[in-house]
Amino acid sequence: MAGGWARDGAVSEQIEASISDELARMKARKAPVGESLTHCAECDEEIPRARRQALPGVKLCLDCQQERDGAYKARGGINRRGSKDSQLK
C-alpha cells in the first residue's frame, strides 16, 4: 500500500535503503585492532574479560569509552520522500 503519489512498494524500498545505508556506515567504522589491554589506558581500571573478548584491541573500560563517545549525536537523516515540509526548512 502506497500513500499519496508514491507507487506500491515505495515505502518498503525506502525502509530497506535506509537500513542498507546504516549498515554500510556501521561496517565502515574502524574497529580496534591488536591485542586488548587488561587495564584501561585512561583510568587504569581493569577491563572486564568479556569486553576484551568481544572487542579485540579494546583500550578503554566501558565508563571511559562512554565518556569519550559523549552524548548521542543525532545525524541529519535523508528524507527520501522529499515531502513539502522538509523542503520548507
C-alpha positions as CSV (number, residue, x, y, z in Angstrom):
1,M,0.0,0.0,0.0
2,A,1.5,3.3,-1.1
3,G,0.3,6.7,0.1
4,G,0.0,9.9,-1.9
5,W,1.9,9.9,-5.2
6,A,4.2,7.0,-4.2
7,R,3.9,3.8,-6.1
8,D,3.2,0.4,-4.5
9,G,6.2,-0.8,-2.5
10,A,7.9,2.6,-2.4
11,V,7.7,2.8,1.4
12,S,9.3,-0.7,1.8
13,E,12.1,0.3,-0.6
14,Q,12.8,3.5,1.4
15,I,13.0,1.5,4.6
16,E,15.3,-1.1,3.1
17,A,17.5,1.6,1.6
18,S,17.8,3.4,5.0
19,I,18.7,0.1,6.6
20,S,21.3,-0.6,4.0
21,D,22.8,2.9,4.3
22,E,23.1,2.5,8.1
23,L,24.7,-1.0,7.9
24,A,27.2,0.3,5.4
25,R,28.0,3.2,7.7
26,M,28.5,0.8,10.7
27,K,30.7,-1.5,8.7
28,A,32.9,1.4,7.6
29,R,33.7,2.3,11.2
30,K,37.2,1.4,12.2
31,A,37.4,-1.4,14.7
32,P,40.1,-1.6,17.3
33,V,43.0,-3.9,16.2
34,G,45.8,-5.6,18.0
35,E,45.8,-7.0,21.5
36,S,43.4,-5.8,24.1
37,L,44.8,-4.1,27.2
38,T,44.0,-5.6,30.6
39,H,43.7,-2.2,32.2
40,C,42.1,1.0,30.8
41,A,44.5,3.4,29.1
42,E,42.8,6.4,30.8
43,C,41.7,5.4,34.3
44,D,43.8,2.2,34.9
45,E,40.7,0.2,35.9
46,E,40.6,-3.4,34.9
47,I,38.8,-4.1,31.6
48,P,36.4,-7.0,32.0
49,R,37.5,-10.2,30.3
50,A,34.1,-10.4,28.4
51,R,34.7,-6.9,26.9
52,R,38.3,-7.8,25.9
53,Q,37.0,-10.9,24.1
54,A,34.0,-9.2,22.5
55,L,36.2,-6.3,21.1
56,P,39.7,-7.4,20.3
57,G,42.1,-4.5,20.6
58,V,40.0,-2.6,23.1
59,K,42.0,0.0,25.1
60,L,39.3,1.7,27.3
61,C,37.0,0.5,30.0
62,L,33.3,0.8,29.4
63,D,32.9,4.0,31.5
64,C,35.8,5.8,29.7
65,Q,34.5,4.7,26.3
66,Q,31.0,6.0,27.1
67,E,32.6,9.3,28.3
68,R,34.6,9.6,25.1
69,D,31.6,8.8,22.9
70,G,29.7,11.5,24.6
71,A,26.0,12.1,24.4
72,Y,24.0,10.7,21.4
73,K,24.7,12.8,18.4
74,A,21.8,12.9,16.1
75,R,22.8,12.7,12.4
76,G,20.9,14.6,9.7
77,G,18.9,11.9,8.0
78,I,18.0,11.7,4.4
79,N,14.4,12.5,3.6
80,R,13.8,10.1,0.7
81,R,10.3,11.2,0.2
82,G,11.1,14.9,-0.3
83,S,8.0,16.0,1.5
84,K,6.8,19.6,1.2
85,D,7.5,20.2,4.9
86,S,11.2,19.1,4.5
87,Q,11.6,21.4,1.6
88,L,10.4,24.4,3.5
89,K,13.0,24.1,6.3
